[in-house]
Amino acid sequence: MAGSEPWTIRQALIPTADRGFCKGDIRIRGDKIEEIRLDAPTREGDSPRSIVADGMVALPGLVNAHVHSHGVLSKAVVEGFPLEVWSHYAKAGRELMSEEDVRYACLLASVELMRAGVSTVLDHPYYDRRRLDACAKAWGETGLRVVVAPSIADKGMLESIGVSSGDDSAPGPMEEDPAGLCESFARDWSGAFDGRLRVMYGPSAPHRCSDGLLRRVADGSSRSGLGVHLHLLETRTQARICRQSYERGVVRHLDSLGLLNPRTSLVHCVWLDPEEIEVIARSGASVVHVPASNLLLGSGIAPVKSMVRAGVNVCLGTDGPNCGGSLDLRDSMRLALLLHRVTEGDYEDWPSARSVFQLGTRNGAYALGLDAPAPLGVLREGAKADIALFDLRNKPEFVPNNDLLLQFILAGSVECETLVVDGEVIYTREGGPARFEEAEIMETAGRLGTDLIRRSRALYDGAERVRRLLHAVAAKDT
């Protein structure tokens, strides 16, 4: 359902600011929520076009603020390595991806996202321009709201951590003009697919980019209004390298380059110190918390409560499924709810279900610059009609229904019933994605993924050589 004619979601449980969840109707016109009526019967003259949602909860579509779609076809290939080692295996798994591989990786990712009720996603892919175009076209097929931040760098991965070797390369394709890649891609694709596709700059990380590249990104962002999305202080090794490389610390260095402002989203931020948190808070930049990946790669636990107390806008991402396990943002919500009860001594300061849910919705929309002119990540009149319906009937996790939001975050088996983006139904549990055939995507993506791993065997062997090199360097240092 989409277009100018209004339609209605009837008798859904709807979150309210002060009454918990109340049964009501959501009237949608075009791409926005026109009216929300609580505890009200259907009126004469109401649109006959409707979804009867009795027994379902209506939530704002979730916002997954950090994904690497290139990892979709190489999930679970390697396990048990820290980021500095794992990254070389991850690069091996994406280096030989064809345009067809890219398309099916994005479409397969979209199936997982839709099933979890995610309506908006940021993709941070390591692709050259040809594959970036394939990526944009594929996301456009899905109907999801997508921000693509092409990952760029001008330093090799080993060089960036102070290791000399002939077996080195950048984390992504080494472009002659990395910032120009983002700019030309934005000119061609930002605003495409009825405005559902946006583009940001994606410098991989400060220690993987020269100051010249970072200044170019800062200047371009200031001129164009494009956002900036980058990894920051993900691991203890990165924290050590950045302390050695930047006299005033990497956060202050980024600030001096003009890169910290409300257009910027910083991913991970595990190893921030209190002063750096204050700098980020004053700048208005956002932080993307990625707990599953940080645990799987042994990177650490981000000081999220300290960031929130300082006034930093914190949102959530899953990372790629080759290091985060899945694209289901509810996994990140669950970890964000539970992990920081361990790190916080005062139970009165523990995160609540409501605050964590906000990280995965409204805060993500703000971080990606999608909260204006119409609000996103909330259910209110005038907001974007991005809505996820979840059927609670016959679900033991919701019997009895005492705290719906807490039970939603803790229950891991509830699949989205209907997903609406811009007033268009793009997914139903019964019919699957509305714009493409799910079974064909699953079958073809499986075949392509198996073939990609086979074709990449020599590259994986190269990653193993780098692992042994890094192990020898670490042993020598100790």
C-alpha positions, 0 to 999 in steps of 0.5 A, spaced: 500 500 500 502 506 497 500 512 494 496 518 495 490 515 497 490 514 505 490 507 508 489 505 516 493 500 520 487 498 525 487 496 532 494 495 533 498 496 540 501 503 539 506 506 544 505 512 548 509 517 552 505 516 558 500 510 558 504 505 555 501 501 549 494 503 547 490 499 542 488 504 536 489 506 529 494 509 525 492 513 518 497 513 513 497 518 507 503 518 502 509 517 506 507 520 513 503 518 518 497 522 518 493 521 524 493 516 530 487 515 534 487 511 541 482 507 544 477 510 538 472 506 534 473 506 526 469 512 524 464 513 518 468 515 512 474 512 514 479 509 508 476 501 507 484 500 505 487 497 511 491 492 515 487 489 521 492 488 526 488 486 532 493 482 537 499 486 534 504 491 536 506 497 532 513 500 532 517 505 529 521 501 524 528 499 527 534 503 525 541 499 524 546 504 523 552 500 521 552 494 517 558 491 512 554 488 506 560 485 503 560 480 509 554 477 508 557 472 503 563 470 507 559 469 514 562 464 519 568 463 515 573 464 520 572 465 528 577 466 534 581 472 531 582 479 534 580 485 529 587 486 527 588 479 524 580 478 522 580 484 518 585 480 513 581 474 512 575 479 511 578 483 506 580 476 502 572 474 503 570 481 499 576 482 494 573 478 488 566 479 489 563 480 482 557 485 481 552 479 481 555 477 488 554 484 491 547 485 488 545 478 492 549 480 498 545 486 499 538 483 497 540 477 502 541 482 507 535 486 506 531 479 507 534 478 514 533 486 516 526 486 514 524 479 518 527 483 524 523 489 523 529 494 520 526 499 516 533 503 515 540 501 514 547 504 513 551 500 509 559 501 509 562 497 504 569 496 501 568 497 494 570 500 487 566 505 483 563 499 479 561 495 485 558 501 489 553 502 483 551 495 483 550 496 491 546 502 490 542 499 485 541 492 489 539 496 495 534 500 491 530 494 489 529 492 496 524 498 498 528 499 504 531 506 507 538 506 506 545 510 507 551 508 503 557 510 506 563 508 501 569 506 505 575 509 503 583 509 506 589 511 503 594 507 508 595 499 508 592 495 513 599 493 516 602 500 515 596 503 519 598 499 525 606 500 525 608 493 521 612 493 515 611 488 510 610 487 502 604 483 503 600 489 505 594 493 502 588 498 504 582 495 507 578 497 501 580 498 494 586 504 493 583 509 489 587 515 486 582 520 489 578 516 495 574 522 497 572 524 490 569 517 489 564 518 495 563 525 492 561 522 485 557 516 488 553 521 491 552 526 485 549 520 482 545 516 487 544 520 493 536 522 493 535 516 488 529 511 489 524 516 491 529 519 496 530 512 500 537 512 498 542 517 501 550 517 501 555 519 506 563 519 506 566 513 509 573 514 511 575 507 514 578 510 520 583 515 522 589 511 523 588 508 516 587 515 513 592 521 512 591 527 514 590 530 507 584 525 506 581 527 512 581 534 511 578 533 504 573 529 507 571 535 512 571 540 507 567 536 502 562 535 508 562 542 510 560 544 503 555 539 501 552 537 507 554 530 506 555 526 513 561 522 515 561 515 518 568 512 520 570 507 525 574 510 531 578 507 537 575 500 536 581 496 539 586 496 544 591 496 539 588 502 535 588 506 542 595 505 543 597 506 535 593 513 536 596 515 542 603 514 539 601 518 532 596 524 535 600 528 540 593 531 543 589 524 542 585 522 536 579 525 538 582 532 539 585 531 532 579 529 528 576 535 532 581 540 529 580 537 522 573 539 522 570 532 522 567 532 529 560 535 528 552 533 528 553 530 521 558 525 523 557 518 526 563 514 530 563 507 530 565 503 536 568 508 540 570 502 545 577 506 548 575 513 549 577 516 555 573 521 559 575 527 556 574 525 549 567 523 551 566 530 553 569 533 546 564 528 542 559 531 546 560 538 545 561 537 538 554 534 537 557 528 533 554 521 534 556 514 536 554 507 534 554 502 539 556 495 536 556 490 542 556 484 538 562 485 534 566 488 540 565 482 543 566 477 538 572 480 536 574 481 543 575 488 542 572 490 549 565 494 552 564 501 550 563 506 555 556 507 553 553 510 560 558 515 560 557 517 553 549 518 555 551 521 561 555 526 557 550 528 552 552 524 546 547 521 541 548 514 542 545 509 537 546 502 535 549 497 529 550 490 528 556 490 524 557 485 518 554 478 519 561 476 518 563 479 525 557 481 528 553 474 527 547 477 524 543 483 522 538 483 527 538 489 531 534 486 537 540 482 538 544 489 539 538 492 543 539 486 548 546 486 549 546 494 550 540 492 555 544 487 559 552 489 558 551 495 561 548 493 567 555 489 569 559 495 567 555 500 572 555 499 579 549 503 581 543 499 579 539 505 579 543 508 573 542 501 569 539 502 562 532 501 561 528 497 555 525 504 553 532 508 553 535 502 549 529 502 544 530 509 543 538 507 541 535 503 536 530 507 533 530 515 534 537 516 535 539 512 529 535 516 525 538 523 528 545 520 527 544 518 520 541 525 518 534 522 517 530 526 522 528 532 518 524 535 515 519 529 517 521 525 524 523 518 523 524 513 528 518 515 532 510 513 531 507 520 531 502 524 527 507 528 521 512 522 522 515 518 516 510 512 515 516 507 517 512 502 521 514 495 523 508 490 526 509 484 530 504 479 531 504 477 539 498 472 538 500 465 541 507 467 543 509 464 549 514 470 550 509 475 551 504 471 556 502 475 560 504 481 557 507 485 563 512 490 560 511 489 552 518 493 550 522 489 555 519 483 553 520 485 545 527 486 547 529 480 551 525 475 546 529 473 540 524 469 536 518 474 534 519 475 526 516 482 523 509 481 521 509 487 516 514 492 514 512 499 512 517 504 509 514 511 506 507 508 507 509 502 502 508 495 505 515 492 503 515 486 507 510 481 510 511 474 513 506 470 509 509 473 502 516 475 504 519 481 500 514 485 496 519 487 490 523 480 489 522 473 490 525 471 497 526 463 495 530 465 489 535 470 492 536 465 498 538 459 493 542 464 488 546 467 494 548 461 497 551 458 491 554 465 489 557 465 497 560 458 496 563 459 489 566 466 492 569 462 498 572 457 493 575 462 488 578 466 494 582 461 497 589 464 495 587 470 498 585 466 505 592 463 504 595 470 504 591 472 510 594 466 514 601 468 512 599 475 515 596 472 521 603 468 522 607 475 521 603 479 526 603 473 531 611 473 530 611 481 531 607 480 537 611 475 540 617 479 539 614 485 542 613 481 549 
